[in-house]
Amino acid sequence: MARDDLYVAVPSSFRCPISLDVMKSPVSLCTGVTYDRASIQRWLDSGNNTCPATMQVLESKDLVPNWNLQRLIQIWLDSVARRQLDADSVRNSAAVPSQNQVKLLVKHLDINCFSSLTKIICFARESEENREFLAKMDGFFSKVLDFMRNAESGIKIVEQVVKILDLMLTKISDKKPLLETNCLSTILLVLQRGNSDSQIEAVRLLESIAVDGESKLKIGQKEGLVAELVKSLRKENPRLIEASLSFFIAITMPKRIKTVVIQYRIIPELKYLLSQPNTTTSITEKALELLEELSTCKEGRVEIWHDSVLLGRIAETLLKVSSNATEHAVAILWSGCYLFRDRKAQEAVASSNGMTKLLLLMQSNCSPAVRQMSGDLVKVLGVNYKLCLSNYDTKTTHIMPC
């Protein structure tokens, strides 16, 4: 099938008027015209004060997320991806081995078996029935694990093995062997040297084996593993970032793991993600969820609440990203400003226009829990604001430190 047969016309409303590319994060100006966030932000940062499409002078430079358009774009992208997968399946159907062929491939697996592993992957991808067949095959998982334990397998072979394990995650009943030091070292090798798809698969594999406190601790204490996963948050692959955030959310329940993760400077990386104009809704939600989890230990609280820039970023997400993001953001602010009455946190939120957003939030269609926390925050921030006014020195016409 020719590639042109898969051509799909892009709806004009999905393209950014500036870059002409499909918008990743559509936002609207006060003129009603929608742009991709990165493109319009560059336009505004260059000193322009007009709408590029209409050349109207902007009364406000606020960028309002266009959630309906983003949802429609995602539905369209998913549809295109499904068509591509269907086309790929048709092209590759002739290459899918039979069950008897797979039995022979598994029986004769050895260290120089890249081609055999590729065929097994093709077989596993084909259907749930095929994956079930592999799972029930005597000796299949033990042979696959032998490659994970063998440091001399080579990165290309290991990437294939990780791909097979990722496809078979729901079929692996006993995942404890994957917690062996050699297996974790192999996963680390993929994170360091593998391609982006393999890295994502390795992260998902790690998350799947972090099933209890003991396994989470073992993963967290593996030298170099947490550090490499923190580094992945700076890579330009949203799928990898999202997978890594999901992994951290899954393993940070134990306090000892929280401490380890914080020591590897994950909080500055989360601040970086929240400050990027192209950060997706899902990544923002997960970054805030992880910050909420980290704020439940002393080390996390101190670092989050004493970083006024980070608190400002968190406050900015209120009512701008999604209801989930708002819920996590309010919980973080409530913990610092109301529950623990941290003065620095209160001042940072107040100075970032937090009061206005909280008042708007209380009038919105939010959950009762979010409305209650918002009300608590308004009370405590209002008291803090009055204290600041009481320190105003009318004789010297300056404000004393609060």
N, C-alpha and C positions, 0 to 999 in steps of 0.2 A: 504494500500500500504506500503510495507516495505521501510525503509529508504534507503536501499542499491539500490533500484530502481532509486533513484534520484542521484546516484553517477555520478559525472562528472570529467573526467580526466583533470588535470591541465597541459596545455602546458608547456613543460620544459623551454621554453624561458621566461615564466612568473615568474619562480622561481628565487630567489636570490641565486647565487652560494655559498654564505656563510651560510645564515639561512635556505635555501631550502623552504622558505615560499613565497607565492605570493607577488610580490613587490608592495609596496604602493607608493613609490616615486623613480622610476628607474633613476639612473644616471650612466654615462659612464666615465671610466678613459681614460687616453691618450692611453692605450693599446687597446681600443675598446671594452673591456669587460664591461657589464652592471651589476650593483649591486643595491640592495635597499640602499637608502641613509643612513639610520640609521646603517646598518651593516657595510658598507665600512667606514663610519665616525669613528665608534668604532675601526676598524682595523687601520686606519691612526692615530687616537688619541693615540693608544697604542705604537706608535713610529715606526711602520712598514713603509718601503718605497718601498715595492714591490706590484705587482698586485697579489692578493691571488690565482687567477686561473692559471696564467701563470708564476708567480714568477719573472717576469721581473722587473728590477729596474725602478721606475717611474721617468721620466724626469720632470713631473709636477703632483701635487696633486690636480689640479682643478677637480671639479666634474661637468660634463655637463649634465643637465637634458635631458632624452631621451623621448621627447614629443610623438613621434609616438608610442613607446612601451607603454607608460602610457595610451594613447588613446585606444589602442588595448586591454589592460588589463581591462580598464573600460567597454568597449563594452562587453567583455567576462563576467565580473562580473554581469553586468546588465542582460545578457542572463540567467545566472545561477539563479539570483534572481527571474526572471520572471517564470522560470520553477518551482522554489520552491513555488511561490505564486499559480501557477496553480495547483500544487499537493495539496497544503493546501486547495484550493478551492474545489477540488474533495472530499477530506477527510471530509470537513465540510459542504458539500452541504446538507446533510440530516438534519443538525441542524439548517438550516436557516428557521425562522418562516414565516408563510404566512402573508399577509396583515391583515386578520381578527384576527390572533393571536397577531399581533403587536398592533392593536387597543385595544385589551383587556389588553395587557401588559402596554400600556401607561395609560389606564384608571385606573388601579389599582396600579400605581407606588406609593411607599411610602418609608420611610427612610431605611427600611430593604429590599432593592430590588436589591441587587448585581446581582443575577441571571437574573432578568428581563432586567437590563441595558446591561448585556453581550449579551443577545439575540437580543436586539435592535441594538447593535453595529454590530453584525453578519449580521443582516438584512440590515443596512445602507452600509456596506462594499460590499455587493453583487452586487449592480448596481446603476447607476445614477437614474434610474427609482424609485428605492426604496427610495433613498434620497429625490427625488421630492415628493414622497408619504408622507414621514414624515413631510416635510416642509409645506405641505398643510393641515396637520391634525390639527384640532382645538385643541388648548390647549397644543400642544406638547412642543413648546419652553418655554411656561410659566412654565410648570412642570419641565423642565430641569433646568431653571433658579432658581426655588425654591431650588434646591439642591445646586446651586452655592451660594445662599444667606444664606444657613443654615450652620453655623460653626460646628454643631454637626453631620454633615453627615458622617464624617470620611474620611480618606485619600483614602481608596480603592474605596469608592463610588464616591468621587470627581474625582479621576483619570478616572473612567468610563465616568463621565459626560463630562470632558474635552475632552476625546477621541471622544465622540459623537459630540460635538461642532466643533472639528477639522475636522471631516468628513463632517460636514454640513456648513462649513465656507461660501461657495458661495451661500448658500440658506438662510442665515440670513439677512433679509432686514433691520431690526432695531437692531443695535448693541449697542445702547446707554445704555440699562440696564446692559450690561457687564462692564460698567465703574463705576457702583455703588461701594461704598467702600467695601461692603461685598463680592462682586464678585471679586474685585481686591485682597482682602485678601485671598480668596480661591485659586486664581491663584498663589499667593505668597506661600501658603502652599504647593502646588504641586511642585513648584520650589525648595522648601526647603527639602521636604520629599518624593516626588514622585520618581518613577523609571525613568530611562533615557528617555524612549519613552514618558512617560507622561510629562516630563520636556520639551522635544522638542515640543510636541503638545501645551503645555501651552504658550511657546514662540511664536509659530505661531499664536495662538489665540490673544495674545497681539498685535502682528504686524497687524493683520487684523482689530482690533478695533481702531488702531491709525490712524484715517482717516483725521483728521484736527488738527489745532493748539490747540484747546481746549482739545481734547481727548489726544493728545500727552503730553500736560502740566499736565493733570490729572494723567496720568500714571507715568510721571517723578517725580511728587510730592508725589506719594504713598510711605509712609515710608517703607524702606527695599527692595522695588522692584528693583530699579536700582542697589543697592549694590549686591543683589543676582544674577542678570544677569551678572554683571561684574565678580563675582566669577565663573560663569559657563565657562568663557573663559579659566580657568585653568584646567577644567575637561578633562579627557582622552576620550572624545567622539567627534570626528570630526563633526558629524551631529548636535550635540547640540551647539558646538562652531559656526558652520556656521549659524545655526538658530538665535543664539544670535547676531551675527554680522549683519545679515540682519535686525533684529529688531532695533538695534542701528542706522543703516544707515537710516531706515525709520522714526525714531522719532527725529533725531538730527537737523532737518532743523531749528526750532526756536532757537534763540540765548540762551534763558533761559534754554532750555534743554541741549544745548551744555555745558553750564556752570555747570549744575548739574552733567552731566556725567563725566566731567573732574574732578570735586571735588571728585568723587568716584574712582579716580586713574585708569581710563581706559587706558590712554596712556601708562603707564608701562606694562600693560597686552598686549597691541598691540605690544609693543617692544619685549616682551617675545615670542609671537606667531611668529614674523618675525625671531627670533633667533633660532627657533627649526628646526632641520634637517628634521623632518617628516611632517612639515606643508604642507597641500595640496595646490594645485594651487588655488582652489576656496577660501580657507581661506585666503591665502596671498592676493589675489585680493580684498577681502572684507575688510581686515585689512587696506590695503593701501587706499581704497576708504573712509573708515571711518576716517582715519588720514587726508586725504585731506579735508573732510568736517569739522573736528575739527580745522584745521588750518585756517579756515575763521573767527574765533573769536580770540580776543587778548589773552585770557588765553591759548588757544590751541597753538597759534603761539609761545608764549614765551616758553612753555614747550617743544614743538617739536624742535624748532630751537636751543635751548640751550642744547640739549642732543646730544652730538657728536656721541655717540654709536648708538642711534636711527637713526640719519641721515646717519650714515655709513651703517646700515642695509637697509635703504630705497635705498641708492645708489647701494648696492649690488644686488638688485632685477632687476636693469636695464638690459634688454636683457636676463635675466636668467629664468624668470618665464612664462610670457605670454605677449601679446601685451597690454591687459587690465591693467595688473600689472605695466608695463612700463609706460603707459599713466598716471596712478595715481601717480606713483613715481616722474615722471618728473614734474607734476603739483605742487606737494608739494615742490620740490627743487626749481622750478622756482619762486614760491610765496615767499619763504624765501630769496633766494640768489639774484634774479633779481628784483622782484616787490618791496619788502621792503628793499632790500640791507642790510640784517642783516649780520654783519661781522663774527659773530661766526658761523652762518650757512655756509657762504662761506668757511671759514677755514676748517670746518668739512668735507664738500663735497670734497674740494681739497685734503685733507689728506687721503681720502678714495679711491683714484684713480678715482674720479668722472669725471675728465677731459677726461681721456682715453675713458671711457664708453660713454660719451656724444658725443665725436667725432665719435665713431663707430656707435652710434645711428643715427647721422645725415646722415650717409652713408647707413643706412639700409632702408628697405621698410616700414617705419613708416608713420603715417598720417602727413599731412601738419602742423597741429597744434603742434604735438609733435616735428617735425623737427624745427619749428620756436622757440619753447620754449628751445629746446636743443641749438640752435644757440645763443639765448640770454644768456643762462647760460655759454656757452663757452666764450663769450665776457667778461662777468663780472668776471668769475673765472680767465680768462687770465690776466685781469687787476690786480686782487688781487695777482696773482702769481708774476707779474712784480714788484708790490710794495714790496713784500717780498724780492725779489732779490735786490732791491734798498737799502734795509736796511742791506744788507750783509756788515759787517765791515771787510775789507781786512787786516786791521792792527792787529786786535785781533783775526782774523780767526774764528769768530763765527757769527751766524745769530741772529740779533736783533729781538725782538718780533714784529710780523706784526701788 
